[in-house]
Amino acid sequence: MPDDHGDDFNSSTVLTYGSLNAHLSPSDSDWFDIAEARAGDVLSTLGSTDTFGLLYDCDYLPMAGDDDGGIGLNFHLVVPEGACYLEVRGYVSTIEGDYTLVLAAGDDTLDTGLASP
């Protein structure tokens, strides 16, 4: 399957509120520009693929990460002030599969079943 999202900061896909479907191949990571997100918003994945999410600030420094804080093997992150990018990868480099990425306003669970703080 062809790569569906950027592999680094410079080629990141702009993420808007709602959900999008994506695919991880072995050793792949998908990068998203989350400039539209506000502090307190929620980023999470849905599906059976074991995902790991890592947030970066605008200087490309890691800020926060999560593995299985969501439903099943999915991550669930509350966006901190100053976050600019999200990297989604498999928990291990051999993971392959589809996932749904959700960006929800802090007061909206968007059917993830998990409330924001």
C-alpha positions in Angstrom: 0.0 0.0 0.0 1.4 3.5 -0.8 2.3 5.8 2.0 -0.7 7.8 2.9 0.7 10.5 5.2 4.0 12.4 5.6 7.0 10.7 7.2 8.4 13.8 9.0 7.7 17.3 10.1 8.2 18.8 6.7 5.8 16.5 4.9 3.2 16.3 7.7 -0.5 16.2 6.8 -2.6 19.0 8.1 -5.1 17.6 10.6 -8.5 19.2 11.1 -11.3 18.4 13.6 -13.0 15.1 13.0 -11.6 11.8 11.9 -9.5 10.4 9.1 -8.6 6.9 8.1 -4.9 6.0 7.7 -2.6 3.0 7.3 0.7 2.1 8.9 3.2 -0.1 7.1 6.2 -1.8 8.9 8.7 0.8 10.1 6.3 3.6 9.0 5.2 6.6 10.9 2.5 9.2 9.9 3.1 12.8 10.8 0.4 15.4 11.3 0.4 19.2 11.6 -2.0 19.9 14.5 -1.8 23.7 14.4 -5.6 23.9 14.4 -5.8 22.1 17.7 -6.1 24.0 21.0 -4.8 23.1 24.4 -7.3 20.6 26.0 -8.4 19.1 22.7 -8.2 15.3 22.4 -6.2 13.2 19.9 -6.9 9.5 19.8 -6.9 6.5 17.5 -9.6 3.9 17.0 -9.2 0.4 15.5 -7.3 -2.8 16.1 -3.8 -1.6 15.1 -1.6 -1.0 18.1 -0.7 2.7 17.8 1.6 5.0 19.7 1.2 8.8 19.5 3.9 11.3 20.2 3.3 15.1 20.4 6.0 17.6 19.4 6.3 21.3 20.0 7.0 23.8 17.2 10.8 23.4 17.8 10.4 19.7 17.0 11.0 18.6 20.6 8.9 15.8 22.1 6.3 16.9 24.6 4.0 13.9 25.4 3.3 10.4 24.3 0.9 7.6 24.9 0.5 4.0 23.9 -2.6 2.3 25.2 -4.4 5.1 27.1 -7.4 4.9 24.7 -9.7 2.1 23.8 -7.9 -1.2 23.5 -4.5 -0.8 21.9 -5.1 2.9 20.9 -3.6 6.1 22.2 -5.4 9.0 23.8 -3.7 12.3 24.2 -4.9 15.6 25.6 -3.2 18.4 23.6 -0.9 20.6 25.7 -0.3 24.3 25.1 2.4 24.7 22.4 1.9 21.3 20.6 2.4 21.6 16.8 2.9 18.1 15.5 1.7 14.5 16.1 3.6 11.4 15.1 1.6 8.2 14.8 3.5 4.9 14.6 3.1 1.3 15.5 3.9 0.3 19.1 6.6 -1.9 17.5 8.3 -1.3 14.1 6.7 -4.5 12.6 3.1 -3.3 13.1 1.0 -3.0 10.0 -2.7 -2.0 9.8 -5.4 0.6 9.5 -6.4 3.0 12.1 -8.7 6.0 12.5 -7.2 9.2 13.9 -9.6 11.5 15.8 -9.1 15.2 16.7 -11.9 16.3 19.0 -12.6 19.6 20.8 -11.9 19.3 24.5 -15.6 19.2 25.3 -16.4 16.6 22.7 -15.6 12.9 22.8 -16.5 12.3 19.1 -17.8 8.8 19.9 -14.4 7.6 21.2 -16.1 6.7 24.5 -13.4 8.6 26.4 -14.2 11.9 28.0 -11.6 14.7 27.9 -10.5 16.1 31.3 
